[in-house]
Amino acid sequence: MILARNGSAVDGSAYTDVVDLARHAPAWLDDTVSAWSTYGLALFAVLMGVGWWRARRVGATASVTALAVPLVVVVAYGVDAALKLLVREDRPCQSLHVTPLEACPAPGDWSFPSNHAAIAAAAAVAVLFVSRRLGAVAVVAACAMAASRVWVGVHYPHDVLAGVVVGALVALLVMSALRGRAEAAALRLTATRLRPLLVVS
């Protein structure tokens, strides 16, 4: 038997306040937030692609940094998923028996920390190392993603806060470590068939 934790004691009242607010919000707002919650991560992929495309015009070192962003996001997701398995917190829609905007995930689909928030935060911090302008857009989008996961009812506020911290911290550590090695990696890779990925011919 798997024992799952109940996170409602942390901020269950804040969660129910948000869910009640969503229930009484205009349909267009709920639809917009739900769509963002479901499909918004695609924006981060676009920002990564744009960052890499622009980096090719700057130089091979910048391109290596840009190409590392998706890998950093995968690492952050892995760390977040491992924490989920360790903590094993039930979804709030299961513990509090509320009806959220999104269908309540099945038991065993743990809540803490939020994968969506971790992925978004990791992408935002990593993109900041590539472009401050794109990174600023990504930071705003990451905050919106975290908030949307509570609004649609699938996470407690502390779930998304933890997800943001995990994603941002992993990205900061990995991208900072990469910074000193990007130039050497760029020199090696430009001598291979991967050169077109790094510089504009």
C-alpha positions as CSV (number, residue, x, y, z in Angstrom):
1,M,0.0,0.0,0.0
2,I,1.3,3.4,-1.0
3,L,0.9,6.1,1.7
4,A,0.3,9.5,0.1
5,R,0.7,12.8,1.9
6,N,-2.1,15.3,2.2
7,G,-0.9,18.8,1.5
8,S,-4.1,20.6,2.4
9,A,-2.8,21.6,5.8
10,V,-0.1,23.8,4.2
11,D,-2.3,26.0,2.0
12,G,-5.6,24.1,1.4
13,S,-7.6,27.2,2.2
14,A,-5.7,29.3,-0.3
15,Y,-6.3,26.6,-2.9
16,T,-10.0,26.4,-2.3
17,D,-10.2,30.3,-2.5
18,V,-8.6,30.2,-5.9
19,V,-10.8,27.3,-7.1
20,D,-13.9,29.1,-5.9
21,L,-12.7,32.3,-7.7
22,A,-12.2,30.3,-10.9
23,R,-15.7,28.7,-10.6
24,H,-17.3,32.2,-10.5
25,A,-15.0,33.7,-13.1
26,P,-16.3,34.5,-16.7
27,A,-16.2,31.5,-19.0
28,W,-13.8,33.2,-21.4
29,L,-11.3,33.7,-18.6
30,D,-11.5,30.1,-17.4
31,D,-11.2,28.9,-21.0
32,T,-8.1,31.0,-21.6
33,V,-6.4,29.9,-18.4
34,S,-7.2,26.3,-19.1
35,A,-5.8,26.5,-22.6
36,W,-2.6,28.2,-21.3
37,S,-2.3,25.6,-18.6
38,T,-2.6,22.8,-21.1
39,Y,-0.7,24.1,-24.1
40,G,1.4,27.0,-22.7
41,L,4.6,25.0,-22.5
42,A,4.8,25.1,-26.3
43,L,5.7,28.8,-26.0
44,F,8.9,27.9,-24.1
45,A,9.9,25.6,-27.0
46,V,9.4,28.5,-29.4
47,L,11.5,30.8,-27.2
48,M,14.2,28.2,-27.1
49,G,14.1,27.9,-30.9
50,V,14.2,31.6,-31.4
51,G,17.1,32.0,-28.9
52,W,19.1,29.3,-30.7
53,W,18.4,30.9,-34.2
54,R,19.6,34.3,-33.0
55,A,22.6,32.8,-31.2
56,R,23.9,31.3,-34.5
57,R,24.4,34.9,-35.7
58,V,26.3,35.8,-32.5
59,G,28.8,32.9,-32.6
60,A,29.4,29.3,-31.8
61,T,29.8,29.8,-28.1
62,A,26.4,31.5,-27.9
63,S,24.9,28.6,-29.9
64,V,26.3,26.0,-27.5
65,T,24.7,27.9,-24.6
66,A,21.4,28.1,-26.5
67,L,21.5,24.4,-27.4
68,A,22.0,23.5,-23.8
69,V,18.7,25.0,-22.8
70,P,16.4,22.0,-23.8
71,L,18.9,19.7,-22.0
72,V,18.7,21.8,-18.9
73,V,14.9,21.6,-19.0
74,V,15.0,17.8,-19.3
75,V,17.3,17.6,-16.2
76,A,15.0,19.9,-14.2
77,Y,12.1,17.7,-15.2
78,G,14.0,14.6,-14.0
79,V,14.8,16.2,-10.6
80,D,11.2,17.3,-10.2
81,A,9.8,13.9,-11.1
82,A,12.2,12.2,-8.6
83,L,11.0,14.6,-5.9
84,K,7.4,13.7,-6.7
85,L,8.1,10.0,-6.1
86,L,9.8,10.8,-2.8
87,V,7.1,13.1,-1.4
88,R,4.0,11.4,-2.9
89,E,1.5,14.1,-2.2
90,D,-2.1,13.6,-3.3
91,R,-3.6,16.1,-5.7
92,P,-5.7,18.7,-3.9
93,C,-8.7,17.8,-5.9
94,Q,-8.5,14.4,-4.4
95,S,-7.8,15.4,-0.8
96,L,-10.3,18.2,-0.6
97,H,-13.0,16.7,-2.9
98,V,-13.5,19.7,-5.0
99,T,-14.4,19.9,-8.7
100,P,-11.6,21.7,-10.6
101,L,-11.7,23.2,-14.0
102,E,-9.5,20.4,-15.3
103,A,-10.2,16.7,-14.7
104,C,-8.7,15.6,-11.5
105,P,-5.6,13.4,-12.2
106,A,-5.8,9.8,-11.2
107,P,-4.4,8.7,-7.8
108,G,-0.7,8.1,-8.0
109,D,-0.2,11.1,-10.2
110,W,1.5,13.0,-7.5
111,S,1.1,16.8,-6.9
112,F,4.3,18.0,-5.3
113,P,6.2,19.7,-6.9
114,S,4.5,20.8,-10.1
115,N,6.1,19.5,-13.3
116,H,4.7,22.3,-15.4
117,A,6.0,25.0,-13.0
118,A,9.4,23.3,-12.9
119,I,9.7,23.0,-16.7
120,A,8.6,26.6,-17.2
121,A,10.9,28.0,-14.6
122,A,13.9,26.0,-15.8
123,A,13.2,27.2,-19.4
124,A,12.9,30.8,-18.3
125,V,16.1,30.9,-16.3
126,A,18.1,29.0,-18.9
127,V,16.8,31.3,-21.7
128,L,17.9,34.3,-19.7
129,F,21.5,33.0,-20.2
130,V,20.9,33.2,-24.0
131,S,18.9,36.4,-24.3
132,R,17.7,38.8,-21.6
133,R,14.8,40.0,-23.8
134,L,13.6,36.5,-24.5
135,G,14.3,35.5,-20.9
136,A,12.1,38.3,-19.6
137,V,9.2,37.0,-21.7
138,A,9.8,33.5,-20.5
139,V,9.9,34.6,-16.8
140,V,6.5,36.3,-17.2
141,A,5.2,33.2,-19.0
142,A,6.6,30.9,-16.3
143,C,4.8,32.9,-13.6
144,A,1.6,32.6,-15.6
145,M,2.0,28.9,-16.0
146,A,2.5,28.4,-12.3
147,A,-0.6,30.4,-11.4
148,S,-2.7,28.7,-14.0
149,R,-2.0,25.2,-12.5
150,V,-3.6,26.4,-9.2
151,W,-6.4,28.2,-11.1
152,V,-7.4,25.0,-12.9
153,G,-7.3,23.1,-9.6
154,V,-4.6,20.5,-10.1
155,H,-2.0,21.9,-7.7
156,Y,-1.8,23.6,-4.4
157,P,0.1,27.0,-4.3
158,H,3.0,25.3,-2.5
159,D,3.3,22.7,-5.3
160,V,3.8,25.4,-8.0
161,L,6.1,27.4,-5.8
162,A,8.3,24.4,-5.1
163,G,8.3,23.6,-8.8
164,V,9.5,27.1,-9.7
165,V,12.3,26.8,-7.1
166,V,13.4,23.4,-8.4
167,G,13.3,24.4,-12.0
168,A,15.0,27.7,-11.5
169,L,17.7,26.3,-9.2
170,V,18.6,23.4,-11.5
171,A,18.8,25.8,-14.5
172,L,20.9,28.3,-12.6
173,L,23.4,25.7,-11.5
174,V,23.7,23.9,-14.8
175,M,23.8,27.0,-17.0
176,S,26.4,28.6,-14.6
177,A,28.5,25.5,-14.8
178,L,28.3,25.4,-18.6
179,R,29.3,29.0,-18.9
180,G,33.0,28.3,-18.4
181,R,32.9,25.3,-20.8
182,A,30.9,26.6,-23.6
183,E,33.8,28.1,-25.5
184,A,35.8,24.9,-25.5
185,A,32.8,22.9,-26.5
186,A,32.1,25.3,-29.3
187,L,35.7,25.0,-30.7
188,R,35.4,21.2,-30.7
189,L,31.9,21.1,-32.3
190,T,32.6,23.6,-35.1
191,A,35.2,21.2,-36.4
192,T,32.5,18.5,-36.9
193,R,29.4,18.1,-39.0
194,L,27.5,19.9,-36.3
195,R,29.0,23.3,-37.4
196,P,25.8,24.4,-39.2
197,L,23.9,24.2,-35.9
198,L,26.4,26.6,-34.3
199,V,27.1,29.3,-36.9
200,V,25.6,30.8,-39.9
201,S,27.7,29.8,-42.9
